[in-house]
Amino acid sequence: MAGNRDRFSTSTRLRLLGEQTAARVYRSQNRRQDRRSRLTGRAAFLALVVCTLVVALAYPMREYVSQRNQIAEQERLSQEAQRRVEELRDEKARLQDDAYIERLAREHLHYLRPGETGFTVIDPEAAEERRAEQGAADRPWYSNVLDGVDEADRPER
């Protein structure tokens, strides 16, 4: 009987141990299912719909922004052209005035009225530069090229 009781108690202990282990496994599975059950089928479908909308709207939004930038650029160019047209209209109106044309002829073409004496003031530095350039015409072309290369290598003053 004593041997029977030990066997019974060992089997009882194993059964109890098995039940406890099964209870732990069952609880851990329930916890995992609780964690998994947060993302339901509806939530997954909603996420899929939102992602689809984002992807579907990304290209049209990019095109919209691009076209808005093009419109702004064209409006800027239109304003510049309008400003230039106004400047040219003003210039045209000024060119209708004989006094303005006479002033332009005197300034740019050095015209004089009969009986006036014209004077030309020569800048000494400009005259020196012209003389240096005139000397370049007397030399062979390859000397001018080499001088140009040497001049390009010098630091600016």
BATORLUM-954887 format. One record per residue: residue number from 0; x, y, z of N, C-alpha, C in turn. Coordinates in pm, 1 decimal. Example, Ala and Ser with C-alpha at 12.3 -4.5 7.8 and 13.67 -1.06 7.14 Angstrom:
- 0_1319.0_-569.0_780.0_1230.0_-450.0_780.0_1320.0_-330.0_780.0
- 1_1285.0_-225.0_708.0_1367.0_-106.0_714.0_1290.0_3.0_787.0
// end
This chain:
- 0_79.3_-117.6_0.0_0.0_0.0_0.0_84.8_125.8_0.0
- 1_195.6_113.9_76.5_282.8_229.9_81.5_337.6_259.7_-57.0
- 2_370.4_155.1_-132.9_421.4_174.9_-267.4_313.4_228.6_-358.1
- 3_188.2_184.2_-333.7_77.8_230.1_-413.6_49.9_377.0_-387.2
- 4_61.0_416.5_-260.3_36.7_553.8_-221.1_143.8_646.6_-281.7
- 5_272.5_602.9_-286.1_380.0_684.0_-343.4_357.1_704.2_-493.2
- 6_314.6_589.5_-555.7_290.2_600.9_-697.5_173.3_694.9_-722.6
- 7_71.2_684.1_-639.7_-44.8_768.8_-655.3_-8.4_914.6_-630.1
- 8_69.8_938.9_-529.4_107.3_1075.8_-499.2_198.6_1131.5_-607.4
- 9_286.2_1051.1_-664.9_373.3_1098.3_-772.2_289.4_1128.5_-895.5
- 10_195.6_1040.1_-925.1_111.1_1065.6_-1042.0_21.8_1185.4_-1016.9
- 11_-21.9_1199.9_-890.4_-102.7_1316.6_-857.6_-19.3_1442.7_-871.3
- 12_102.5_1433.9_-824.7_191.0_1551.0_-836.1_217.5_1585.2_-982.2
- 13_241.4_1484.3_-1065.2_266.2_1509.4_-1206.7_142.9_1569.5_-1273.6
- 14_26.5_1517.9_-1234.2_-96.9_1570.7_-1290.7_-115.2_1715.4_-1249.4
- 15_-91.9_1747.2_-1123.8_-103.3_1884.3_-1076.4_-1.1_1976.3_-1146.1
- 16_118.4_1924.2_-1158.9_222.7_2001.3_-1226.9_183.1_2026.4_-1372.2
- 17_127.4_1926.5_-1437.2_81.8_1941.3_-1575.7_-31.4_2041.4_-1586.4
- 18_-122.7_2037.5_-1490.5_-233.5_2133.0_-1493.3_-184.2_2276.4_-1473.2
- 19_-87.4_2291.0_-1380.6_-32.1_2424.5_-1357.5_39.2_2476.4_-1483.0
- 20_113.4_2389.3_-1546.5_185.0_2428.5_-1668.5_85.9_2464.3_-1778.2
- 21_-18.1_2384.2_-1790.9_-119.9_2411.9_-1892.5_-187.3_2545.0_-1863.2
- 22_-213.0_2575.0_-1737.0_-275.5_2702.4_-1701.1_-184.3_2819.4_-1737.5
- 23_-55.1_2803.0_-1712.9_39.6_2909.7_-1749.0_43.4_2930.9_-1900.3
- 24_48.5_2820.5_-1973.2_51.7_2831.5_-2119.2_-76.0_2897.3_-2168.9
- 25_-189.2_2859.4_-2113.9_-317.5_2916.6_-2153.7_-321.2_3067.5_-2125.5
- 26_-269.2_3107.9_-2007.0_-265.9_3250.9_-1973.8_-174.4_3328.1_-2067.7
- 27_-58.7_3271.2_-2100.8_34.1_3341.4_-2190.5_-25.5_3352.2_-2330.7
- 28_-97.0_3250.2_-2375.8_-162.4_3257.2_-2506.2_-271.2_3363.5_-2506.2
- 29_-345.3_3373.6_-2395.5_-448.5_3476.4_-2386.6_-387.5_3616.2_-2390.6
- 30_-272.6_3631.2_-2323.7_-204.8_3762.2_-2325.9_-160.2_3796.6_-2468.1
- 31_-103.2_3698.1_-2538.3_-60.8_3721.6_-2676.0_-180.4_3756.5_-2762.9
- 32_-287.6_3687.0_-2743.3_-407.2_3715.7_-2821.6_-460.9_3854.5_-2787.7
- 33_-450.3_3896.0_-2661.3_-493.3_4030.6_-2623.4_-408.6_4135.2_-2695.6
- 34_-278.2_4107.1_-2699.1_-189.6_4200.2_-2767.4_-219.7_4201.6_-2917.6
- 35_-240.4_4087.0_-2976.5_-269.4_4077.0_-3118.5_-406.4_4135.3_-3151.0
- 36_-498.2_4122.4_-3061.7_-634.7_4163.5_-3091.1_-650.1_4315.6_-3097.0
- 37_-547.2_4390.0_-3060.5_-554.5_4535.4_-3072.1_-564.7_4577.2_-3218.1
- 38_-499.6_4505.8_-3308.6_-507.2_4535.7_-3450.8_-613.2_4444.6_-3511.2
- 39_-730.6_4497.6_-3518.5_-841.9_4417.8_-3570.0_-843.6_4426.2_-3722.1
- 40_-931.3_4351.1_-3780.8_-946.3_4353.6_-3925.6_-992.8_4489.7_-3974.3
- 41_-1078.8_4553.4_-3898.6_-1126.8_4686.5_-3935.7_-1013.5_4788.3_-3934.5
- 42_-929.8_4779.7_-3831.4_-817.6_4873.9_-3822.4_-720.1_4851.0_-3937.5
- 43_-695.2_4725.7_-3970.9_-605.9_4695.5_-4081.8_-664.7_4747.7_-4212.6
- 44_-794.2_4731.9_-4233.2_-859.7_4781.6_-4354.0_-854.0_4934.4_-4359.8
- 45_-876.2_4997.6_-4245.5_-868.1_5143.8_-4239.4_-726.5_5191.7_-4273.1
- 46_-627.6_5124.5_-4219.3_-488.7_5160.8_-4249.4_-460.9_5142.8_-4398.2
- 47_-511.9_5037.0_-4456.8_-493.8_5012.6_-4599.7_-561.0_5122.8_-4682.2
- 48_-680.4_5163.8_-4643.6_-751.4_5270.5_-4715.8_-675.5_5401.8_-4704.1
- 49_-626.1_5434.9_-4585.4_-551.4_5559.6_-4566.0_-424.0_5559.0_-4650.1
- 50_-351.5_5447.9_-4648.8_-229.1_5438.4_-4729.5_-260.6_5452.0_-4878.8
- 51_-369.6_5391.4_-4921.9_-408.6_5401.1_-5062.3_-442.5_5544.7_-5099.2
- 52_-512.6_5615.2_-5012.2_-545.2_5755.0_-5038.3_-419.7_5841.8_-5044.7
- 53_-326.5_5817.6_-4954.2_-201.9_5895.5_-4954.4_-126.1_5873.2_-5085.0
- 54_-116.4_5748.1_-5127.5_-44.6_5717.4_-5251.2_-119.7_5775.5_-5370.7
- 55_-252.3_5765.0_-5369.2_-331.2_5815.0_-5481.6_-326.3_5967.2_-5491.9
- 56_-313.5_6037.7_-5380.6_-313.7_6183.5_-5381.8_-174.8_6244.9_-5391.0
- 57_-70.5_6166.5_-5376.0_65.8_6222.2_-5375.7_100.0_6283.4_-5511.5
- 58_75.7_6213.4_-5620.5_111.4_6264.8_-5753.0_28.9_6388.2_-5790.3
- 59_-105.0_6385.3_-5774.0_-179.9_6507.6_-5805.9_-138.0_6627.8_-5722.0
- 60_-104.4_6607.8_-5597.2_-60.3_6719.8_-5513.5_72.8_6774.1_-5563.0
- 61_162.1_6685.2_-5603.5_291.0_6729.1_-5655.4_270.7_6809.2_-5784.2
- 62_184.1_6761.6_-5870.7_154.3_6833.4_-5994.5_90.1_6968.8_-5965.2
- 63_1.7_6973.3_-5867.6_-64.3_7098.0_-5830.2_38.7_7201.1_-5785.1
- 64_129.2_7159.9_-5698.4_232.1_7251.5_-5647.9_322.5_7296.5_-5762.9
- 65_357.9_7203.8_-5850.3_442.5_7238.2_-5964.7_373.6_7338.9_-6055.7
- 66_245.5_7317.3_-6082.7_172.3_7408.8_-6168.5_154.9_7546.2_-6102.3
- 67_135.3_7548.8_-5972.1_125.8_7677.0_-5902.1_257.4_7754.5_-5915.8
- 68_370.4_7683.7_-5906.4_500.4_7749.4_-5923.1_515.6_7803.3_-6065.3
- 69_470.7_7725.2_-6163.9_478.6_7771.1_-6303.0_390.4_7893.3_-6324.7
- 70_272.8_7892.9_-6265.1_182.3_8007.6_-6278.4_245.3_8131.8_-6217.0
- 71_305.4_8116.0_-6100.2_370.2_8230.0_-6034.6_485.2_8283.5_-6120.3
- 72_562.4_8193.5_-6180.6_673.8_8235.8_-6266.6_621.4_8309.8_-6389.5
- 73_514.5_8259.8_-6450.0_457.5_8325.8_-6567.8_399.2_8462.7_-6531.5
- 74_339.1_8473.4_-6414.2_287.5_8603.6_-6371.2_401.6_8702.6_-6351.1
- 75_512.6_8655.7_-6295.4_628.6_8742.4_-6276.1_683.3_8789.4_-6411.5
- 76_693.7_8695.4_-6506.7_742.0_8731.5_-6640.5_646.1_8829.5_-6708.1
- 77_516.9_8810.1_-6688.1_417.9_8900.7_-6745.9_433.3_9041.7_-6688.2
- 78_457.0_9051.1_-6557.7_475.4_9182.3_-6495.2_602.1_9250.1_-6547.7
- 79_709.3_9172.7_-6566.3_832.4_9229.6_-6620.9_809.8_9279.5_-6763.7
- 80_737.2_9200.9_-6843.3_709.4_9241.4_-6980.7_622.8_9367.8_-6982.1
- 81_526.6_9375.1_-6894.2_440.2_9493.7_-6886.1_521.9_9617.0_-6847.9
- 82_614.7_9598.3_-6753.4_701.5_9709.0_-6712.9_788.8_9754.4_-6829.6
- 83_841.2_9658.1_-6906.1_924.9_9691.0_-7021.5_844.3_9764.3_-7128.6
- 84_719.4_9722.0_-7148.7_632.7_9789.6_-7246.1_611.7_9934.8_-7204.6
- 85_589.4_9957.6_-7075.5_570.8_10095.2_-7026.5_697.1_10178.0_-7048.6
- 86_814.1_10118.2_-7022.8_939.3_10189.8_-7045.3_954.1_10227.3_-7192.6
- 87_921.7_10133.4_-7281.5_934.1_10161.2_-7425.1_833.3_10266.1_-7471.5
- 88_714.6_10265.8_-7413.7_615.7_10370.3_-7447.3_666.7_10507.3_-7403.7
- 89_726.7_10511.8_-7283.8_783.3_10639.2_-7236.9_895.8_10685.0_-7329.2
- 90_982.3_10592.0_-7370.3_1093.4_10625.2_-7459.4_1039.6_10674.8_-7594.1
- 91_935.6_10609.9_-7644.5_874.3_10651.1_-7770.8_819.1_10792.5_-7759.6
- 92_754.2_10821.9_-7647.2_699.4_10955.8_-7626.7_812.1_11059.1_-7619.3
- 93_922.5_11026.1_-7554.6_1035.2_11120.1_-7546.2_1098.0_11141.7_-7683.6
- 94_1101.2_11036.7_-7766.4_1161.4_11050.7_-7898.7_1077.4_11137.2_-7992.6
- 95_956.6_11167.6_-7955.3_872.3_11258.0_-8034.8_912.7_11403.9_-8011.3
- 96_992.0_11428.2_-7906.0_1034.2_11564.5_-7870.5_1165.4_11596.2_-7942.4
- 97_1168.1_11705.2_-8017.2_1289.1_11742.9_-8092.3_1404.9_11779.6_-7999.9
- 98_1375.0_11842.7_-7887.0_1481.6_11882.4_-7794.3_1553.1_11758.4_-7737.1
- 99_1476.7_11652.8_-7712.4_1537.2_11529.3_-7659.0_1628.0_11465.3_-7764.4
- 100_1583.5_11464.1_-7888.1_1665.1_11405.6_-7995.0_1792.4_11487.3_-8014.6
- 101_1780.4_11618.4_-8006.4_1899.4_11703.6_-8020.5_1998.4_11675.1_-7906.6
- 102_1948.3_11660.1_-7786.6_2036.5_11631.4_-7673.2_2107.4_11497.0_-7691.9
- 103_2034.8_11394.9_-7738.8_2098.0_11265.1_-7764.1_2206.3_11275.8_-7870.8
- 104_2178.1_11351.5_-7976.1_2277.3_11367.6_-8083.1_2402.1_11438.8_-8030.8
- 105_2385.4_11538.1_-7946.7_2501.2_11608.4_-7891.6_2582.7_11517.4_-7799.9
- 106_2513.6_11437.6_-7715.6_2585.2_11353.3_-7619.4_2654.3_11235.0_-7686.2
- 107_2582.4_11162.9_-7768.4_2635.4_11036.8_-7819.9_2710.8_11051.5_-7951.6
- 108_2669.0_11145.1_-8035.2_2732.2_11159.2_-8166.2_2824.9_11280.3_-8174.5
- 109_2830.6_11358.3_-8067.6_2916.9_11477.0_-8058.5_2884.7_11577.8_-8169.2
- 110_2756.3_11594.7_-8199.8_2713.8_11694.0_-8298.1_2717.9_11832.0_-8234.3
- 111_2742.9_11930.5_-8319.3_2748.1_12070.1_-8274.9_2659.2_12154.9_-8365.4
- 112_2611.3_12264.6_-8310.1_2536.5_12361.1_-8391.4_2637.5_12446.7_-8469.2
- 113_2594.2_12502.3_-8576.8_2686.1_12590.6_-8651.1_2733.6_12706.9_-8562.3
- 114_2862.1_12728.0_-8561.6_2920.2_12836.5_-8483.4_2971.1_12790.4_-8347.3
- 115_2936.2_12669.9_-8302.5_2985.1_12619.4_-8173.6_3120.4_12552.4_-8194.1
- 116_3200.8_12555.0_-8086.7_3331.5_12490.1_-8090.4_3327.8_12371.8_-7994.5
- 117_3365.9_12255.9_-8044.7_3363.9_12136.1_-7961.4_3501.3_12103.9_-7906.1
- 118_3506.0_12052.1_-7786.5_3630.5_12013.5_-7722.5_3618.1_11868.4_-7678.4
- 119_3727.7_11796.7_-7689.4_3730.9_11658.7_-7643.1_3839.0_11648.1_-7537.5
- 120_3804.0_11603.9_-7419.0_3898.5_11588.1_-7310.3_3946.4_11443.4_-7312.3
- 121_4076.0_11427.1_-7313.9_4134.1_11293.0_-7320.1_4184.7_11256.1_-7181.8
- 122_4142.5_11139.4_-7137.0_4188.2_11086.0_-7009.2_4328.8_11029.8_-7031.4
- 123_4429.6_11075.7_-6953.2_4566.5_11029.4_-6977.2_4581.5_10877.4_-6962.7
- 124_4511.8_10819.3_-6867.8_4523.6_10674.4_-6850.1_4461.4_10599.8_-6967.6
- 125_4349.7_10647.1_-7016.5_4285.9_10583.2_-7130.7_4373.2_10596.3_-7255.2
- 126_4437.6_10711.5_-7271.4_4526.1_10731.4_-7386.0_4644.4_10635.5_-7380.4
- 127_4699.4_10613.5_-7261.5_4811.9_10521.0_-7245.0_4770.2_10378.5_-7280.6
- 128_4651.1_10340.7_-7238.7_4601.4_10206.5_-7271.5_4583.7_10190.7_-7421.8
- 129_4534.9_10294.7_-7488.9_4517.6_10288.0_-7634.3_4652.1_10273.2_-7705.2
- 130_4750.5_10344.1_-7655.4_4883.1_10332.5_-7717.0_4937.9_10191.0_-7700.7
- 131_4914.0_10131.8_-7584.3_4960.9_9994.3_-7561.6_4888.4_9897.6_-7655.7
- 132_4760.4_9921.6_-7677.3_4684.2_9834.8_-7767.1_4727.4_9855.6_-7911.9
- 133_4761.4_9976.6_-7951.3_4805.7_10001.5_-8088.0_4938.3_9932.5_-8114.3
- 134_5022.1_9924.3_-8012.7_5149.6_9855.0_-8029.0_5129.2_9706.3_-8053.8
- 135_5019.6_9652.1_-8006.1_4991.6_9510.7_-8025.2_4965.7_9479.6_-8172.4
- 136_4919.0_9576.5_-8249.9_4890.3_9552.4_-8391.1_5018.2_9536.3_-8472.3
- 137_5130.5_9588.6_-8422.3_5256.3_9580.8_-8496.5_5329.9_9449.2_-8474.0
- 138_5286.8_9372.1_-8375.3_5357.0_9247.6_-8342.5_5286.5_9129.1_-8406.9
- 139_5356.5_9013.2_-8412.3_5292.3_8892.2_-8465.2_5178.7_8846.3_-8373.3
- 140_5081.8_8775.8_-8427.9_4961.8_8736.4_-8354.0_4993.8_8647.3_-8235.5
- 141_5095.6_8559.6_-8249.6_5126.3_8467.9_-8140.5_5184.0_8541.8_-8019.4
- 142_5250.0_8655.0_-8041.7_5298.7_8735.7_-7929.6_5181.5_8793.9_-7852.6
- 143_5079.5_8837.3_-7923.8_4960.2_8890.3_-7857.6_4891.5_8782.3_-7775.2
- 144_4884.8_8660.0_-7828.9_4821.7_8549.4_-7755.4_4899.2_8520.5_-7627.9
- 145_5031.0_8513.7_-7637.6_5112.8_8485.5_-7519.7_5102.6_8598.2_-7416.5
- 146_5097.2_8721.9_-7464.0_5080.1_8832.6_-7370.5_4944.7_8824.6_-7300.5
- 147_4843.8_8783.2_-7374.0_4711.1_8766.9_-7313.8_4710.8_8659.8_-7206.6
- 148_4782.3_8549.6_-7231.4_4791.1_8442.3_-7131.7_4866.7_8491.7_-7008.9
- 149_4975.6_8563.1_-7032.1_5052.2_8616.8_-6918.8_4968.2_8716.5_-6838.9
- 150_4891.2_8798.3_-6907.2_4806.2_8897.2_-6840.1_4698.7_8828.6_-6757.5
- 151_4648.0_8716.1_-6805.9_4543.6_8643.7_-6732.9_4599.1_8581.8_-6604.5
- 152_4729.1_8547.7_-6605.7_4789.3_8485.4_-6486.8_4822.1_8586.6_-6378.2
- 153_4827.9_8713.3_-6410.2_4863.2_8813.7_-6310.1_4745.1_8838.5_-6217.4
- 154_4775.0_8863.3_-6089.3_4665.2_8894.6_-5995.3_4605.3_9030.6_-6031.0
- 155_4477.4_9046.3_-5999.3_4410.4_9172.6_-6029.2_4462.9_9284.0_-5939.9
- 156_4465.7_9404.5_-5993.5_4516.0_9517.6_-5915.4_4405.4_9583.4_-5841.4
// end
